[in-house]
Amino acid sequence: MGNKHARVGEVWYFALPVPYNTSAKPIEITEVAVEHIPVGVTMLGYGAYDLKDTEGLPLLTKKNGPHTPDFEKLKNHATKPVKVAAKTESDIFYLAEVKITTPPKGTARKCRFSYKQGGTAYTQTLDCEVELKVAK
């Protein structure tokens, strides 16, 4: 996904893949990260929000945009591990907040999820990619 009309100085949000626990045991997600952030983009942080509070998954949206949820007023579930039951898709999704500092040189990609299951820590990296291009 991407946007070709971004501007230097803007803040954008993009959703990471919605967690889906395919195993027979519950998990607790402890941390998320986008592994590759291109030059020209600064990572401001991550949040975890309920899909019901945002009326669906905001894949890519500009801060203060007309259809952007006011994430600062919503409950951020990232303050503690997010539990996902066995064989279930999470109601909570993770969001990255980035700022464009100069025209980006590439894409943000590779979403890493760290989680615990039965007392053991795991890490899984999923494909994800976001391209923000500065309008000419």
Accessible surface in RSA format (square Angstrom, percent):
REM  Atomic radii and reference values for relative SASA: ProtOr
REM  Chains: A
REM  Algorithm: Lee & Richards
REM  Probe-radius: 1.40
REM  Slices: 20
REM RES _ NUM      All-atoms   Total-Side   Main-Chain    Non-polar    All polar
REM                ABS   REL    ABS   REL    ABS   REL    ABS   REL    ABS   REL
RES MET A   1   100.48  52.0  43.90  29.1  56.58 134.7  62.60  53.2  37.88  50.2
RES GLY A   2    40.88  50.4   0.00   N/A  40.88  50.4   9.49  26.1  31.39  70.3
RES ASN A   3    44.33  30.6  37.04  35.8   7.29  17.5   5.10  12.3  39.23  37.9
RES LYS A   4   146.48  71.5 137.91  84.6   8.57  20.4  80.75  72.7  65.73  70.0
RES HIS A   5   137.07  74.9 126.29  87.8  10.77  27.6  87.18  89.9  49.88  58.0
RES ALA A   6     0.00   0.0   0.00   0.0   0.00   0.0   0.00   0.0   0.00   0.0
RES ARG A   7   139.34  58.5 139.14  70.9   0.20   0.5  42.59  58.2  96.74  58.6
RES VAL A   8    78.34  51.5  54.79  49.6  23.54  56.7  54.79  47.6  23.54  63.9
RES GLY A   9    40.42  49.8   0.00   N/A  40.42  49.8  24.13  66.2  16.29  36.5
RES GLU A  10    34.63  19.9  28.38  21.5   6.25  14.9  24.00  46.4  10.63   8.7
RES VAL A  11    24.50  16.1  20.33  18.4   4.17  10.1  20.33  17.7   4.17  11.3
RES TRP A  12    13.31   5.3  13.31   6.4   0.00   0.0  13.31   7.1   0.00   0.0
RES TYR A  13    10.08   4.7  10.08   5.7   0.00   0.0   4.39   3.3   5.69   7.0
RES PHE A  14     3.43   1.7   3.43   2.1   0.00   0.0   3.43   2.1   0.00   0.0
RES ALA A  15     6.21   5.7   0.25   0.4   5.96  13.5   0.25   0.4   5.96  15.8
RES LEU A  16     1.51   0.8   0.00   0.0   1.51   3.8   0.54   0.4   0.97   2.6
RES PRO A  17    41.75  30.4  29.01  26.4  12.74  46.3  41.21  34.0   0.54   3.3
RES VAL A  18    32.94  21.7  15.79  14.3  17.15  41.3  15.79  13.7  17.15  46.5
RES PRO A  19     9.87   7.2   3.85   3.5   6.02  21.9   9.87   8.1   0.00   0.0
RES TYR A  20   123.03  57.4  96.99  55.2  26.04  67.8  62.91  47.3  60.12  74.1
RES ASN A  21     5.94   4.1   3.17   3.1   2.77   6.7   2.76   6.6   3.18   3.1
RES THR A  22    98.42  70.0  86.71  87.9  11.72  27.9  55.77  74.9  42.65  64.5
RES SER A  23    40.27  34.0  30.95  41.3   9.32  21.5  40.04  85.3   0.23   0.3
RES ALA A  24    82.11  75.5  56.28  86.9  25.83  58.8  57.67  81.2  24.44  64.7
RES LYS A  25   131.92  64.4 131.75  80.8   0.17   0.4  74.91  67.4  57.01  60.7
RES PRO A  26    87.07  63.5  82.24  75.0   4.83  17.6  82.28  67.9   4.79  29.8
RES ILE A  27    18.78  10.7  16.62  12.4   2.16   5.2  18.10  13.0   0.68   1.9
RES GLU A  28    58.07  33.3  58.07  43.9   0.00   0.0  15.53  30.0  42.54  34.7
RES ILE A  29     3.82   2.2   2.42   1.8   1.40   3.4   2.42   1.7   1.40   3.8
RES THR A  30    62.77  44.6  30.72  31.1  32.06  76.4  23.87  32.1  38.90  58.8
RES GLU A  31   100.06  57.4  92.38  69.9   7.68  18.3  29.74  57.5  70.32  57.4
RES VAL A  32    10.98   7.2   3.14   2.8   7.84  18.9   3.97   3.5   7.01  19.0
RES ALA A  33    15.73  14.5  15.73  24.3   0.00   0.0  15.73  22.2   0.00   0.0
RES VAL A  34     9.93   6.5   0.14   0.1   9.79  23.6   0.14   0.1   9.79  26.6
RES GLU A  35    84.06  48.3  47.64  36.0  36.41  86.7  20.94  40.5  63.12  51.5
RES HIS A  36    68.41  37.4  67.02  46.6   1.39   3.6  43.98  45.3  24.43  28.4
RES ILE A  37    49.33  28.1  26.64  19.8  22.69  54.7  26.64  19.2  22.69  61.6
RES PRO A  38     5.58   4.1   2.16   2.0   3.42  12.4   4.12   3.4   1.46   9.1
RES VAL A  39   109.99  72.4 101.12  91.5   8.88  21.4 108.22  94.0   1.78   4.8
RES GLY A  40     7.63   9.4   0.00   N/A   7.63   9.4   0.73   2.0   6.89  15.4
RES VAL A  41    16.08  10.6   4.76   4.3  11.32  27.3   4.78   4.2  11.30  30.7
RES THR A  42    61.61  43.8  57.86  58.7   3.75   8.9  45.04  60.5  16.57  25.0
RES MET A  43    50.27  26.0  27.91  18.5  22.36  53.2  27.91  23.7  22.36  29.6
RES LEU A  44    84.92  47.3  48.14  34.4  36.78  92.5  52.08  36.6  32.85  88.4
RES GLY A  45    24.33  30.0   0.00   N/A  24.33  30.0  24.33  66.8   0.00   0.0
RES TYR A  46    69.50  32.4  42.42  24.1  27.08  70.5  40.31  30.3  29.19  36.0
RES GLY A  47     4.78   5.9   0.00   N/A   4.78   5.9   2.10   5.8   2.68   6.0
RES ALA A  48     0.00   0.0   0.00   0.0   0.00   0.0   0.00   0.0   0.00   0.0
RES TYR A  49    17.93   8.4  17.93  10.2   0.00   0.0   0.86   0.6  17.07  21.0
RES ASP A  50    22.80  16.0  22.67  22.6   0.13   0.3   2.05   4.8  20.76  20.7
RES LEU A  51    40.19  22.4  38.71  27.7   1.48   3.7  38.94  27.3   1.25   3.4
RES LYS A  52   149.63  73.0 126.85  77.8  22.79  54.3 100.35  90.3  49.28  52.5
RES ASP A  53    70.49  49.4  47.49  47.3  23.00  54.4   8.88  20.9  61.61  61.4
RES THR A  54    14.26  10.1   0.00   0.0  14.26  34.0   2.09   2.8  12.16  18.4
RES GLU A  55   167.90  96.4 128.84  97.5  39.06  93.0  53.83 104.1 114.07  93.1
RES GLY A  56    33.51  41.3   0.00   N/A  33.51  41.3  30.47  83.6   3.04   6.8
RES LEU A  57    63.76  35.5  37.43  26.8  26.33  66.2  38.24  26.9  25.52  68.7
RES PRO A  58    20.67  15.1   8.83   8.0  11.84  43.0  20.17  16.7   0.50   3.1
RES LEU A  59    99.10  55.2  94.75  67.8   4.36  11.0  94.75  66.5   4.36  11.7
RES LEU A  60    37.25  20.7  11.34   8.1  25.91  65.1  11.34   8.0  25.91  69.7
RES THR A  61    21.30  15.1  17.43  17.7   3.87   9.2  11.87  15.9   9.43  14.3
RES LYS A  62    78.91  38.5  76.09  46.7   2.82   6.7  28.77  25.9  50.14  53.4
RES LYS A  63    62.58  30.5  54.20  33.3   8.38  19.9  25.67  23.1  36.91  39.3
RES ASN A  64   136.55  94.2  97.11  93.8  39.44  95.0  37.30  89.8  99.25  95.9
RES GLY A  65    12.70  15.7   0.00   N/A  12.70  15.7   4.96  13.6   7.75  17.4
RES PRO A  66   131.38  95.8  89.49  81.6  41.90 152.3 103.27  85.3  28.11 174.7
RES HIS A  67   170.45  93.2 140.95  98.0  29.51  75.5 103.95 107.1  66.50  77.4
RES THR A  68    22.43  16.0   2.07   2.1  20.36  48.5   2.09   2.8  20.34  30.8
RES PRO A  69    27.43  20.0  12.17  11.1  15.26  55.5  24.26  20.0   3.17  19.7
RES ASP A  70    72.44  50.7  59.08  58.8  13.36  31.6  36.45  85.8  35.98  35.9
RES PHE A  71     8.09   4.0   3.80   2.4   4.29  11.2   3.93   2.4   4.15  11.9
RES GLU A  72   130.11  74.7  92.70  70.1  37.41  89.1  50.67  98.0  79.44  64.9
RES LYS A  73   173.39  84.6 136.54  83.8  36.86  87.8  89.84  80.9  83.55  89.0
RES LEU A  74    47.15  26.3  34.69  24.8  12.46  31.3  36.88  25.9  10.28  27.7
RES LYS A  75   125.08  61.0 110.17  67.6  14.91  35.5  79.76  71.8  45.32  48.3
RES ASN A  76    52.70  36.3  43.54  42.1   9.16  22.1  16.71  40.2  35.98  34.8
RES HIS A  77    33.03  18.1  32.38  22.5   0.65   1.7  21.03  21.7  12.00  14.0
RES ALA A  78    44.57  41.0  16.76  25.9  27.82  63.3  19.20  27.0  25.37  67.2
RES THR A  79   121.35  86.3  81.91  83.0  39.45  94.0  73.71  99.0  47.64  72.0
RES LYS A  80   125.67  61.3 116.51  71.5   9.16  21.8  76.58  68.9  49.09  52.3
RES PRO A  81    62.41  45.5  52.45  47.8   9.95  36.2  53.98  44.6   8.43  52.4
RES VAL A  82     7.64   5.0   4.19   3.8   3.45   8.3   7.64   6.6   0.00   0.0
RES LYS A  83   152.19  74.2 128.39  78.8  23.80  56.7  72.31  65.1  79.88  85.1
RES VAL A  84     2.87   1.9   0.42   0.4   2.45   5.9   2.87   2.5   0.00   0.0
RES ALA A  85    59.01  54.3  50.15  77.4   8.86  20.2  52.73  74.3   6.29  16.7
RES ALA A  86    32.35  29.7  20.01  30.9  12.34  28.1  20.01  28.2  12.34  32.7
RES LYS A  87   134.39  65.6 116.49  71.5  17.90  42.6  77.87  70.1  56.52  60.2
RES THR A  88    56.43  40.1  53.25  54.0   3.17   7.6  43.19  58.0  13.24  20.0
RES GLU A  89    92.61  53.2  82.40  62.3  10.21  24.3  15.23  29.5  77.38  63.2
RES SER A  90     6.31   5.3   1.12   1.5   5.19  12.0   3.86   8.2   2.45   3.4
RES ASP A  91    84.16  59.0  79.15  78.8   5.01  11.8  10.77  25.3  73.39  73.2
RES ILE A  92    20.50  11.7  20.50  15.3   0.00   0.0  20.50  14.8   0.00   0.0
RES PHE A  93     0.00   0.0   0.00   0.0   0.00   0.0   0.00   0.0   0.00   0.0
RES TYR A  94     8.80   4.1   8.80   5.0   0.00   0.0   5.73   4.3   3.08   3.8
RES LEU A  95     4.23   2.4   3.39   2.4   0.84   2.1   3.39   2.4   0.84   2.3
RES ALA A  96     0.01   0.0   0.00   0.0   0.01   0.0   0.01   0.0   0.00   0.0
RES GLU A  97    44.45  25.5  44.40  33.6   0.05   0.1   4.97   9.6  39.48  32.2
RES VAL A  98     1.04   0.7   1.04   0.9   0.00   0.0   1.04   0.9   0.00   0.0
RES LYS A  99    79.12  38.6  79.12  48.5   0.00   0.0  22.05  19.9  57.06  60.8
RES ILE A 100     0.09   0.1   0.00   0.0   0.09   0.2   0.00   0.0   0.09   0.2
RES THR A 101    61.71  43.9  45.61  46.2  16.10  38.4  40.65  54.6  21.06  31.8
RES THR A 102    67.42  48.0  66.85  67.8   0.57   1.4  61.75  82.9   5.66   8.6
RES PRO A 103    69.65  50.8  69.57  63.4   0.08   0.3  69.57  57.4   0.08   0.5
RES PRO A 104    23.82  17.4   1.20   1.1  22.63  82.2   1.20   1.0  22.63 140.6
RES LYS A 105   147.23  71.8 119.52  73.3  27.70  66.0  93.45  84.1  53.77  57.3
RES GLY A 106    39.81  49.1   0.00   N/A  39.81  49.1  29.39  80.7  10.42  23.3
RES THR A 107    19.43  13.8  18.45  18.7   0.98   2.3  16.18  21.7   3.25   4.9
RES ALA A 108     7.10   6.5   5.30   8.2   1.81   4.1   5.48   7.7   1.62   4.3
RES ARG A 109    89.65  37.6  89.55  45.7   0.10   0.2  19.04  26.0  70.61  42.8
RES LYS A 110    85.98  41.9  85.91  52.7   0.07   0.2  49.57  44.6  36.41  38.8
RES CYS A 111     0.21   0.2   0.21   0.2   0.00   0.0   0.00   0.0   0.21   0.2
RES ARG A 112    70.34  29.5  70.21  35.8   0.13   0.3  12.77  17.5  57.57  34.9
RES PHE A 113    11.35   5.7  11.35   7.0   0.00   0.0  11.35   6.9   0.00   0.0
RES SER A 114    19.12  16.2  19.08  25.5   0.04   0.1  12.00  25.6   7.12  10.0
RES TYR A 115    41.12  19.2  39.97  22.7   1.15   3.0  10.44   7.8  30.67  37.8
RES LYS A 116   103.22  50.4 100.91  61.9   2.31   5.5  44.11  39.7  59.12  63.0
RES GLN A 117    33.98  19.0  27.80  20.3   6.18  14.7   5.00  10.6  28.98  22.0
RES GLY A 118    78.23  96.5   0.00   N/A  78.23  96.5  40.57 111.3  37.66  84.3
RES GLY A 119    76.50  94.3   0.00   N/A  76.50  94.3  36.60 100.4  39.90  89.4
RES THR A 120    68.84  49.0  64.82  65.7   4.02   9.6  38.67  51.9  30.17  45.6
RES ALA A 121    75.62  69.5  52.58  81.1  23.04  52.4  52.86  74.4  22.77  60.3
RES TYR A 122    97.81  45.7  88.99  50.6   8.82  22.9  63.53  47.7  34.28  42.3
RES THR A 123    84.87  60.4  51.73  52.4  33.14  79.0  29.05  39.0  55.82  84.4
RES GLN A 124    93.15  52.1  89.04  65.1   4.11   9.8  22.86  48.7  70.29  53.3
RES THR A 125    60.62  43.1  32.03  32.5  28.59  68.1  22.00  29.5  38.62  58.4
RES LEU A 126    58.80  32.7  56.06  40.1   2.74   6.9  58.80  41.3   0.00   0.0
RES ASP A 127   116.64  81.7  94.34  93.9  22.29  52.7  36.90  86.8  79.74  79.5
RES CYS A 128    25.50  19.3  10.25  11.4  15.25  35.8  20.98  53.2   4.53   4.9
RES GLU A 129    92.31  53.0  82.73  62.6   9.58  22.8  24.89  48.1  67.42  55.0
RES VAL A 130     4.62   3.0   2.58   2.3   2.04   4.9   2.58   2.2   2.04   5.5
RES GLU A 131    64.30  36.9  64.20  48.6   0.10   0.2   9.17  17.7  55.13  45.0
RES LEU A 132     9.28   5.2   5.40   3.9   3.88   9.8   5.40   3.8   3.88  10.4
RES LYS A 133    98.70  48.1  96.46  59.2   2.23   5.3  43.39  39.1  55.30  58.9
RES VAL A 134    35.64  23.4  21.20  19.2  14.43  34.8  21.20  18.4  14.43  39.1
RES ALA A 135    26.84  24.7  12.43  19.2  14.41  32.8  16.18  22.8  10.66  28.2
RES LYS A 136   244.89 119.5 168.64 103.5  76.24 181.5 145.64 131.1  99.25 105.7
END  Absolute sums over single chains surface
CHAIN  1 A     7878.7       6059.1       1819.5       4227.0       3651.7
END  Absolute sums over all chains
TOTAL          7878.7       6059.1       1819.5       4227.0       3651.7
